[in-house]
Amino acid sequence: MIDRVVSPFARLLLSPPACRNLTALRAALGGQTVLITGASFGIGEATARLFAQAGAEVLVVARTGERLHELVADIERTGGRAFAYPLDLSCPDDIPLLVDRLVRRHPRIAVVVSNAGRSIRRPAVRALDRRDLERSVAVNFTGPAALLLGLLPHMIAAGGGQIINVSTVSVKPPAAPRWASYQGSKAGFDLWLRSVAAEVQLDGVRVSSVYMPLVRTRMSAAGGLYRHAPALTPLEAAQVLAGAVVRPRARVAPWWLSAQEAAAFLLPGVTDWALARLEARERLRGARRGAA
């Protein structure tokens, strides 16, 4: 009930530019092959369903093989075309094998939606297991980068295409406390890909970085921190990605993100004070929970 009331306002206030016109999306994607990572749930799943509905052949990639095959079956039942490719992006040796299978079976991949991600919220001084950081970097940065490095030569040889990076507003200043592994790894991939974009644009490959606000998914629901915060639905997020296909641009972001970045740059002292207050409040909440 709450989502039905909040969602229209969230879409208006939070959402980057979106495309809700299936005819326009069909004109851009019909008959094209699209690869989507992190496709088993959330934004990736909604995007796979929407793009298949628009006539695209979708290649869905995620760790959860069983869920991928269920998604493919659902898409095919409604007349779409889809293929499942299970892959854990934190296993680097498996990525070249997948690339080889993909380019042999689908020589013309027109769009790659890099959506896979891993979120972890934890104070840095308590994140003593380096595997947490290593896995975040692998899923959010080095794995997606390795996959694109494998696919890019084939995309260029086929005449170009589009890469859409599903990033987050949190990679932009200011950096919130307790998100070091997530924000750092996502920001690293964002900057890496924007550097690559400057190179491959001359080869016909367009890169769109999409800075998503909060989206109501399994990942954002963990811990209940954002349970009552305004958020987009996965379908609304997929429509944002549709907008990036129909009207390609280098940066897709909510209208307010530039103002947030400017405030962090122009008012660093105020920003640091606000972040310190936020961390102090988190510690107080933790102490109260411990006392209870």
C-alpha positions as CSV (number, residue, x, y, z in Angstrom):
1,M,0.0,0.0,0.0
2,I,2.8,2.4,1.0
3,D,4.7,1.7,-2.3
4,R,1.5,2.5,-4.4
5,V,1.3,5.9,-2.7
6,V,5.0,6.8,-2.6
7,S,6.0,5.4,-6.0
8,P,4.5,8.2,-8.2
9,F,6.2,10.8,-6.1
10,A,9.4,8.9,-6.0
11,R,9.4,8.7,-9.8
12,L,8.8,12.4,-10.1
13,L,11.3,13.5,-7.5
14,L,14.0,10.9,-7.7
15,S,14.0,9.3,-11.1
16,P,16.5,10.1,-13.9
17,P,15.0,10.5,-17.4
18,A,13.0,7.4,-18.3
19,C,11.2,5.9,-21.3
20,R,7.7,4.4,-20.7
21,N,6.9,4.2,-24.4
22,L,7.1,0.6,-25.5
23,T,6.8,1.5,-29.1
24,A,9.9,3.8,-28.9
25,L,11.8,1.1,-27.1
26,R,10.8,-1.5,-29.7
27,A,12.0,0.8,-32.5
28,A,15.4,1.0,-30.7
29,L,15.8,-2.6,-29.6
30,G,13.6,-4.8,-31.8
31,G,15.7,-7.7,-33.2
32,Q,18.8,-6.6,-31.2
33,T,20.8,-8.8,-28.8
34,V,21.2,-7.4,-25.3
35,L,23.4,-8.8,-22.5
36,I,22.3,-8.1,-18.9
37,T,24.3,-9.0,-15.9
38,G,22.8,-9.3,-12.4
39,A,19.6,-10.4,-14.1
40,S,18.2,-12.9,-11.7
41,F,16.4,-10.4,-9.5
42,G,15.6,-6.7,-9.1
43,I,16.6,-4.2,-11.8
44,G,18.3,-6.8,-14.0
45,E,15.2,-9.1,-14.0
46,A,12.8,-6.2,-14.7
47,T,15.1,-4.9,-17.5
48,A,15.3,-8.4,-19.1
49,R,11.5,-8.7,-19.1
50,L,11.0,-5.2,-20.5
51,F,13.6,-5.4,-23.2
52,A,12.3,-8.9,-24.3
53,Q,8.8,-7.4,-24.4
54,A,10.3,-4.7,-26.8
55,G,11.5,-7.5,-29.1
56,A,15.2,-7.8,-28.0
57,E,16.9,-11.1,-27.7
58,V,18.1,-11.0,-24.0
59,L,21.1,-12.9,-22.7
60,V,20.8,-13.0,-18.9
61,V,23.8,-13.4,-16.7
62,A,23.9,-14.0,-12.9
63,R,25.2,-16.4,-10.2
64,T,21.8,-18.0,-9.6
65,G,21.5,-20.4,-12.5
66,E,18.2,-21.9,-11.4
67,R,16.6,-18.5,-11.2
68,L,18.0,-17.5,-14.6
69,H,16.4,-20.5,-16.2
70,E,13.0,-19.7,-14.6
71,L,13.3,-16.2,-16.0
72,V,14.1,-17.4,-19.5
73,A,11.1,-19.8,-19.3
74,D,8.9,-16.9,-18.3
75,I,10.1,-14.7,-21.1
76,E,9.7,-17.5,-23.7
77,R,6.2,-18.2,-22.5
78,T,5.2,-14.7,-23.4
79,G,6.8,-14.9,-26.9
80,G,10.2,-13.5,-26.1
81,R,13.7,-14.8,-26.8
82,A,16.1,-15.3,-23.9
83,F,19.2,-17.3,-23.0
84,A,20.7,-18.0,-19.6
85,Y,24.4,-17.8,-18.8
86,P,25.2,-18.5,-15.2
87,L,28.4,-16.7,-14.0
88,D,29.9,-15.6,-10.8
89,L,31.8,-12.3,-11.6
90,S,34.0,-12.9,-8.6
91,C,35.5,-15.9,-10.3
92,P,37.9,-14.4,-12.9
93,D,38.9,-17.7,-14.5
94,D,35.3,-18.2,-15.6
95,I,34.9,-14.9,-17.4
96,P,37.0,-15.6,-20.5
97,L,35.1,-18.9,-20.9
98,L,31.8,-17.1,-20.9
99,V,33.0,-14.5,-23.3
100,D,34.0,-17.3,-25.7
101,R,30.6,-18.9,-25.5
102,L,28.8,-15.6,-26.0
103,V,30.6,-14.5,-29.1
104,R,30.4,-17.9,-30.7
105,R,26.6,-18.1,-30.1
106,H,25.8,-14.4,-30.4
107,P,28.2,-12.7,-32.7
108,R,26.4,-9.3,-32.6
109,I,25.7,-8.1,-29.1
110,A,24.4,-4.6,-29.5
111,V,23.9,-3.6,-25.9
112,V,25.6,-4.6,-22.7
113,V,23.8,-3.7,-19.4
114,S,26.4,-3.9,-16.6
115,N,24.0,-4.3,-13.6
116,A,25.6,-6.9,-11.3
117,G,26.5,-5.5,-7.9
118,R,27.2,-6.4,-4.3
119,S,26.2,-4.1,-1.4
120,I,27.7,-4.2,2.0
121,R,27.2,-1.7,4.8
122,R,29.6,-2.0,7.7
123,P,31.9,0.3,9.7
124,A,35.4,0.1,8.1
125,V,37.0,-0.6,11.5
126,R,34.8,-3.6,11.9
127,A,35.4,-5.0,8.4
128,L,38.3,-7.1,9.4
129,D,37.8,-9.9,6.9
130,R,39.5,-8.8,3.8
131,R,37.4,-11.2,1.7
132,D,34.4,-8.8,2.1
133,L,36.4,-6.0,0.4
134,E,37.9,-8.4,-2.2
135,R,34.5,-9.8,-3.1
136,S,33.0,-6.3,-3.4
137,V,35.8,-5.2,-5.7
138,A,35.4,-8.4,-7.8
139,V,31.6,-8.1,-8.3
140,N,31.4,-4.3,-8.6
141,F,34.7,-3.5,-10.4
142,T,37.2,-6.1,-11.7
143,G,34.6,-8.7,-12.8
144,P,32.5,-6.3,-14.9
145,A,35.7,-4.8,-16.3
146,A,37.0,-8.1,-17.3
147,L,33.8,-9.1,-19.0
148,L,33.7,-5.8,-21.0
149,L,37.4,-6.2,-21.9
150,G,36.5,-9.5,-23.4
151,L,33.4,-8.3,-25.2
152,L,34.6,-4.9,-26.5
153,P,36.8,-6.1,-29.4
154,H,33.9,-8.1,-30.7
155,M,31.5,-5.2,-30.4
156,I,33.9,-2.9,-32.2
157,A,34.5,-5.5,-35.0
158,A,30.7,-5.8,-35.4
159,G,30.3,-2.1,-35.9
160,G,29.8,-0.8,-32.4
161,G,27.1,-0.8,-29.8
162,Q,26.2,0.5,-26.4
163,I,27.4,-0.2,-22.8
164,I,25.0,0.9,-20.0
165,N,26.5,0.9,-16.5
166,V,23.9,0.7,-13.7
167,S,25.8,2.8,-11.2
168,T,24.5,4.7,-8.1
169,V,24.2,8.2,-6.9
170,S,26.3,7.2,-4.0
171,V,29.5,7.1,-6.1
172,K,29.2,10.9,-6.3
173,P,30.3,13.3,-3.5
174,P,29.8,13.3,-0.6
175,A,30.8,9.8,0.4
176,A,28.5,8.5,3.2
177,P,30.0,6.6,6.2
178,R,29.8,2.8,6.5
179,W,29.6,2.2,2.7
180,A,33.4,2.2,2.0
181,S,33.6,-1.2,0.2
182,Y,30.5,-0.6,-1.8
183,Q,31.0,3.0,-2.8
184,G,34.7,2.6,-3.4
185,S,34.3,-0.4,-5.7
186,K,31.4,1.1,-7.6
187,A,33.1,4.4,-8.0
188,G,36.3,2.7,-9.2
189,F,34.3,0.9,-12.0
190,D,32.5,4.1,-12.8
191,L,35.7,6.1,-13.4
192,W,37.3,3.2,-15.2
193,L,34.4,2.9,-17.6
194,R,34.3,6.6,-18.3
195,S,37.9,6.5,-19.2
196,V,37.2,3.6,-21.6
197,A,34.3,5.5,-23.0
198,A,36.6,8.3,-24.2
199,E,38.6,5.7,-26.2
200,V,35.8,3.5,-27.7
201,Q,33.5,6.3,-28.8
202,L,35.6,6.6,-32.0
203,D,34.9,2.9,-32.6
204,G,31.2,3.3,-32.5
205,V,30.7,2.1,-28.9
206,R,28.6,4.5,-26.7
207,V,28.8,4.4,-23.0
208,S,26.0,5.5,-20.7
209,S,26.6,5.8,-17.0
210,V,23.3,5.7,-15.1
211,Y,23.3,7.0,-11.6
212,M,20.4,5.3,-9.9
213,P,18.7,6.6,-6.8
214,L,17.3,4.2,-4.3
215,V,15.5,1.2,-5.9
216,R,13.3,-1.2,-3.9
217,T,15.2,-4.5,-4.5
218,R,16.4,-7.4,-2.3
219,M,19.8,-5.7,-2.1
220,S,18.5,-2.4,-0.8
221,A,16.0,-4.2,1.5
222,A,18.8,-5.9,3.5
223,G,18.8,-4.7,7.1
224,G,15.7,-2.6,6.7
225,L,17.6,0.7,6.7
226,Y,15.6,2.1,3.8
227,R,12.3,0.5,4.5
228,H,10.4,3.7,4.6
229,A,12.5,5.8,2.2
230,P,11.1,6.9,-1.2
231,A,12.4,4.5,-3.9
232,L,11.8,3.5,-7.4
233,T,10.4,0.0,-8.3
234,P,12.5,-2.3,-10.4
235,L,10.3,-1.7,-13.3
236,E,10.7,2.1,-13.0
237,A,14.5,1.6,-12.9
238,A,14.2,-0.6,-16.0
239,Q,12.4,2.2,-17.7
240,V,15.3,4.5,-16.8
241,L,17.6,2.1,-18.7
242,A,15.1,2.0,-21.5
243,G,15.5,5.8,-21.7
244,A,19.2,5.4,-22.0
245,V,18.7,3.1,-25.0
246,V,16.1,5.3,-26.8
247,R,18.0,8.5,-26.1
248,P,21.7,7.6,-25.5
249,R,23.6,10.0,-23.4
250,A,26.9,9.8,-21.5
251,R,25.4,10.6,-18.1
252,V,21.9,9.7,-16.9
253,A,21.1,11.0,-13.4
254,P,18.4,12.5,-11.2
255,W,18.0,16.2,-11.6
256,W,19.2,16.9,-8.1
257,L,22.5,15.0,-8.3
258,S,24.5,17.9,-9.8
259,A,23.3,20.1,-7.0
260,Q,24.5,17.6,-4.4
261,E,27.9,17.4,-6.0
262,A,28.2,21.1,-6.2
263,A,27.3,21.5,-2.5
264,A,29.9,18.9,-1.5
265,F,32.5,20.8,-3.5
266,L,31.6,24.4,-2.4
267,L,30.8,23.6,1.2
268,P,33.3,20.9,2.3
269,G,33.2,22.0,6.0
270,V,29.5,21.8,6.2
271,T,29.5,18.5,4.3
272,D,32.0,17.0,6.7
273,W,30.1,18.2,9.7
274,A,26.8,16.7,8.4
275,L,28.5,13.3,7.7
276,A,30.0,13.3,11.2
277,R,26.6,14.0,12.7
278,L,25.2,11.1,10.6
279,E,27.8,8.7,11.9
280,A,27.3,9.9,15.4
281,R,23.6,9.2,15.1
282,E,24.3,5.7,13.7
283,R,26.6,4.9,16.7
284,L,23.9,6.1,19.1
285,R,21.3,3.9,17.5
286,G,23.7,1.0,17.7
287,A,24.3,1.6,21.4
288,R,20.6,1.8,22.1
289,R,20.0,-1.5,20.3
290,G,22.8,-3.1,22.3
291,A,21.3,-1.8,25.5
292,A,17.9,-3.2,24.6
